[in-house]
């Protein structure tokens, strides 16, 4: 689940780790950890739902995009980011980020 700080930055600590929460910089947390943080810090954090999401999370889905250099391409999403998706480029086999604006639906 993607969480974002509202108000002043703070550090959230738990037995196995910690994370710094700063407004404007969403962070990804496991569902249980995010739910606990929302419960412990009401009004200080919120769930981020990006306006450019297509049917929720894209991890594991095959997406198509129009590349200015290679034309129409397809790949499986490895990571769903706020501004794009991380994939292994089907021609170069290099990990890259494809902007959401390039995705074809």
N, C-alpha and C positions, 0 to 999 in steps of 0.2 A: 504494500500500500504506500502511496506517495503522500508524505506529510510536509507541511510548511509551517514555519514559525509565524506568529502574529504578534507584533510588538517587539520588545527588546530581545536580542539574541540570548540564548541560554544553552547550557550543556546538559544533555539527558544521559544519565549514567544508570547502568544495570550491572549485575554481577559479572557478565561476560564481556562487557564493553561499554562504549560511550559514543555519543555523536553530538556534534555542535549544530545547533539549529539557528539559522540566520534568516530573517525575512527576505523573500525574493529568491531563495535557494532551496527548492524542494529536495527532500531526501527520500530514498526508498527504504522502507523498513518491513520486516516480516509482519504478516497480518496480526499475530498475537501481540507482538511488541508495540505496534502502532495503536492497537485498540487500548492497550494498557496506558500508553502515553496520552491518548485522547481522554481517558478516564481521569488520569492524575493531573492533567494540566488543561482543564476546560477554559476556553477563551484565550489560550496561549498558542494553540496549534490548530490547524485545520487540515482536512483531507483535500488534496489537490486533484481536481478532475480537469484535465486539459480540454480546452474547447475544440482542439483539433483531433480528438480521439475518434477512431472509426470502430464502432462496435466494441469498445473496451480495449483490453490489452491485446497486442498483436504478437506477442512472443509465440513462436512455433508456427505462425501462419505464413503462407507464401504471399508475398506482395509483388506487384509489378510497378515499374516506374519508367519514365522517359528520361534517359540519360542524354545530355547534350552531345556527348562524344560517341557513345555506343548504341544509341537508339533504345528500343523497348527491351527491358531486362526483367528477370524474375529471380527472387531468392527467398530463403526462409529467414524470418526475423529472429535474431539471437538476443537482442535487447531492445526494449521499447523505451525510447527517451522522450522527453517533453517536446523537443524540436525535430525529432526524426526517429529513424530506426537503424540499429546496427545490424549489418548483414555481412556475409562473406560474398564479395563481388563474384558473380558467376563466370566472368571472363578472366579476371586477374587473380582470383582466389585470395585476395587481400581483404582483411576486415575493414569495413568503411561505414560511415554514417550517411544514410540517404535522407535528405530533408523531407519533411511531411508534404511540402508543396509539390514535390516531384511524384508522389504516389498516385497511381491510377486506381480508380475504383470501378 
